[in-house]
Amino acid sequence: MKKAMTVLMLFALLIVFCGAPEETPKAEKAEEKPETDYFYATLGEAELQKFIKAMPAFKTAAKELDEKLGSTEGPDAFKAMVGQYSMLNKQMPELDAKLKAAGMSWEEFWPALGKTYMSLAAVFMDSVMTEMKKEMKGQPDEMVKGMMENMEAANAVYKDVPQVNRDLVRKYMKQLEEVFEMD
């Protein structure tokens, strides 16, 4: 699971420092959105509390499966990891029972995981942008303008994360840091 967290955090950092993917025409976005639509749905407080309780069961299963799945490295590492984990319930039939014992079915857990990851990344991005803005004071205007454009482009990935999700993640940050083993 540390591997998964590392990949997700690296993805967030790549977005921050390399910029967001180029904008695609609306027709293409409509085709891509259903896959990750739940990333941008509203995260409820009860849902997040259940997620926090169920996450250790998922982490145990993910550790068992990490060895079997193989590498998720390379340019499409994030997509590969999401694809592998999205099918986890089919590869490990006992996973749903383990999650249910922890208080949440797979059908509830997977969207909650996506919403929580995106919300955490959005909060992280908000924090990075705030710090960068503070550090840029007194810098040449051209430099500031270029950095702000890059930061805004990177933030485009997270702009659709509801504010309520960001606030909720901030409220439960200590517990989320524990379950995700964030330092």
C-alpha positions in Angstrom: 0.0 0.0 0.0 3.0 2.3 0.6 3.8 1.7 -3.0 0.3 3.0 -4.0 0.5 6.0 -1.7 3.9 6.8 -3.1 2.7 6.6 -6.7 -0.3 8.8 -5.8 1.8 11.4 -4.1 4.4 11.4 -6.9 1.5 11.9 -9.3 0.3 14.9 -7.3 3.9 16.3 -7.3 4.3 15.7 -11.0 1.1 17.7 -11.6 2.4 20.5 -9.4 5.8 20.8 -10.9 5.2 19.7 -14.5 1.8 21.2 -15.1 -1.6 19.7 -15.7 -2.4 17.7 -18.8 -3.3 19.9 -21.8 -7.0 20.8 -22.1 -9.0 18.5 -24.3 -12.0 19.4 -26.3 -15.3 19.0 -24.4 -16.4 16.0 -26.6 -13.3 14.1 -25.5 -13.8 15.1 -21.9 -17.3 13.7 -21.9 -16.0 10.3 -23.0 -13.3 10.2 -20.3 -15.3 11.6 -17.4 -17.5 8.6 -16.5 -14.4 6.5 -15.6 -13.4 8.9 -12.8 -16.7 10.8 -12.3 -16.9 9.6 -8.7 -13.6 11.4 -7.9 -15.5 14.7 -8.1 -18.7 13.6 -6.3 -19.6 14.9 -2.9 -18.0 13.0 0.0 -20.3 12.6 3.0 -19.0 12.7 6.6 -20.5 9.3 7.4 -19.0 7.9 4.2 -15.6 9.2 5.2 -15.8 7.8 8.7 -16.8 4.4 7.3 -13.9 4.7 4.8 -11.4 5.4 7.5 -12.6 2.3 9.4 -12.5 0.1 6.3 -9.1 1.3 4.9 -7.0 -1.0 7.1 -8.8 -4.1 5.6 -8.2 -2.7 2.1 -4.5 -2.1 2.9 -4.1 -5.6 4.1 -5.6 -7.0 0.9 -3.6 -4.6 -1.3 -0.4 -5.7 0.4 -1.2 -9.3 -0.4 -2.0 -8.5 -4.0 0.9 -6.1 -4.7 3.2 -9.0 -5.1 0.9 -10.7 -7.5 0.0 -7.7 -9.6 3.5 -6.8 -10.8 4.9 -3.4 -11.6 2.9 -0.2 -12.0 5.9 1.9 -13.0 6.3 3.9 -16.1 4.5 6.9 -17.8 1.1 5.4 -17.1 1.8 4.2 -13.6 -1.2 6.0 -12.1 -3.7 4.7 -14.6 -2.2 1.2 -14.3 -2.4 1.3 -10.5 -6.0 2.6 -10.5 -7.0 0.0 -13.1 -5.4 -2.8 -11.0 -7.0 -1.7 -7.8 -10.4 -1.1 -9.4 -10.5 -4.8 -10.3 -9.3 -5.9 -6.8 -12.7 -7.2 -5.8 -12.8 -9.6 -8.7 -9.2 -10.8 -8.1 -9.9 -11.3 -4.4 -13.4 -12.5 -3.9 -13.0 -12.4 -0.1 -12.2 -8.6 -0.2 -15.9 -7.5 -0.2 -16.5 -9.7 2.9 -13.5 -8.2 4.6 -14.6 -4.7 3.8 -18.2 -5.4 4.9 -16.8 -6.8 8.2 -15.1 -3.4 8.6 -18.4 -1.6 7.8 -18.3 -0.8 4.1 -18.9 -2.9 0.9 -16.6 -2.7 -2.1 -19.3 -0.8 -4.1 -19.2 1.9 -1.3 -15.4 1.7 -0.7 -14.0 2.2 -4.2 -15.8 5.5 -4.9 -15.0 6.7 -1.3 -11.3 5.9 -2.0 -11.4 7.9 -5.2 -13.1 10.9 -3.7 -10.8 10.8 -0.6 -7.6 10.6 -2.7 -8.7 13.5 -5.0 -9.8 15.5 -2.0 -6.4 14.9 -0.2 -4.6 15.9 -3.4 -6.7 19.0 -3.8 -5.9 20.0 -0.1 -2.3 19.3 -0.7 -2.4 21.4 -3.9 -4.2 24.3 -2.1 -1.4 24.2 0.5 1.4 24.2 -2.1 -0.2 27.1 -4.0 -0.6 29.1 -0.8 3.0 28.6 0.2 4.2 29.3 -3.4 2.3 32.6 -3.4 3.9 33.6 -0.2 7.4 32.7 -1.4 6.9 34.6 -4.7 6.3 38.0 -3.0 9.2 40.2 -4.0 10.1 38.2 -7.1 10.3 39.7 -10.5 6.8 40.1 -12.1 7.6 38.0 -15.1 8.8 35.2 -13.0 5.7 35.4 -10.7 3.4 35.4 -13.8 5.0 32.3 -15.3 4.9 30.4 -12.0 1.3 31.4 -11.4 0.3 30.2 -14.8 2.0 26.8 -14.1 0.3 26.5 -10.8 -3.1 27.4 -12.2 -2.6 24.8 -14.9 -1.7 22.1 -12.3 -4.6 23.1 -10.2 -7.0 22.5 -13.1 -7.1 18.8 -12.2 -8.4 19.6 -8.8 -10.7 22.5 -9.5 -13.8 20.3 -9.7 -13.2 18.7 -6.2 -16.1 20.1 -4.1 -15.1 22.5 -1.4 -17.1 20.5 1.1 -14.8 17.5 0.4 -11.7 19.6 1.0 -13.2 20.9 4.3 -14.1 17.4 5.4 -10.6 16.0 4.5 -9.1 18.8 6.5 -11.4 18.0 9.5 -10.3 14.3 9.4 -6.7 14.9 8.3 -5.1 13.4 11.4 -7.0 10.1 11.0 -6.4 10.1 7.2 -2.6 10.6 7.8 -2.7 7.6 10.1 -4.6 5.3 7.7 -2.5 6.4 4.7 0.7 6.3 6.7 1.6 9.8 5.6 4.5 11.5 7.4 
